[in-house]
Amino acid sequence: MPWNQRLRFSEEFRQSKKFQKRRRLSAGHQPIVHREKRIKLFWPLDPSLKNKFKKPENLTIVTAHNYPEKSIFEQSLDFLGITDYVVLSEPIKTEWRHTYKTKWVLKFLQSGECKTKYLLFCDARDTVLIDDPQKILDIFKTMNCELIFNATLRKKCIYWIMPQLLDWTKTISKKHGRYLNSGAFIGKTEFIQQFLESAVTLIGRLYPPFSDQEIFRYLHPAFYPEVDIDYSNDIFYRN
């Protein structure tokens, strides 16, 4: 979505909120928090975390946006001391489409600029990193898959346009009501490139026509079990 006042974290918001030592909900033990109303509980970040971490050498951290200034995800990385991340952005002639992210990440991978074995992608506007990225990599390595997506929890069905896909998700879901969310994922770089190469062939062919999330969900059965979902919220917290 385009950068605007409704979506950005204003200076007033940043300065008026004080760090709270006590956290609410079940969020906090996951390294990544993804959802605007959740990250407000964690911003500003714990002062004891300032400049505490560094990026693992075998991991590339990527985000994508068309904002005129640093996103909230970038700000969280900078705060933790992680500055060697990649921000993808290109001039666009239309309103923001989520599939731009898919195209830009794929283009980045096909260029050969990404030299690491693993890649972490997070949405720019509603994601924060709150722990050591090495922890993310260590957890991922224990999972029996090539690519893991954030899980989103919905009591009501969110596969209403693909009922057959909903039936399939119920056969493999480790927790009821949790579905693939495209806003945050980590995986092996070569496999991610293969997955995105399939994804771009579907842009404009599904409904909504420019939704990366629907495309990724549509592809999930074809790539399962190499592609899986963080059902237990070990890496990502959203709901």
Secondary structure as GFF3:
##gff-version 3
##sequence-region A 1 239
A	DSSP	alpha_helix	11	16	.	.	.	ID=ss1
A	DSSP	beta_strand	32	34	.	.	.	ID=ss2
A	DSSP	alpha_helix	36	39	.	.	.	ID=ss3
A	DSSP	three_ten_helix	47	49	.	.	.	ID=ss4
A	DSSP	beta_strand	59	64	.	.	.	ID=ss5
A	DSSP	alpha_helix	72	80	.	.	.	ID=ss6
A	DSSP	beta_strand	86	88	.	.	.	ID=ss7
A	DSSP	alpha_helix	99	110	.	.	.	ID=ss8
A	DSSP	beta_strand	118	122	.	.	.	ID=ss9
A	DSSP	beta_strand	127	129	.	.	.	ID=ss10
A	DSSP	alpha_helix	133	141	.	.	.	ID=ss11
A	DSSP	beta_strand	147	153	.	.	.	ID=ss12
A	DSSP	alpha_helix	163	172	.	.	.	ID=ss13
A	DSSP	beta_strand	178	188	.	.	.	ID=ss14
A	DSSP	alpha_helix	189	200	.	.	.	ID=ss15
A	DSSP	alpha_helix	212	223	.	.	.	ID=ss16
A	DSSP	beta_strand	227	229	.	.	.	ID=ss17
A	DSSP	beta_strand	236	237	.	.	.	ID=ss18
###
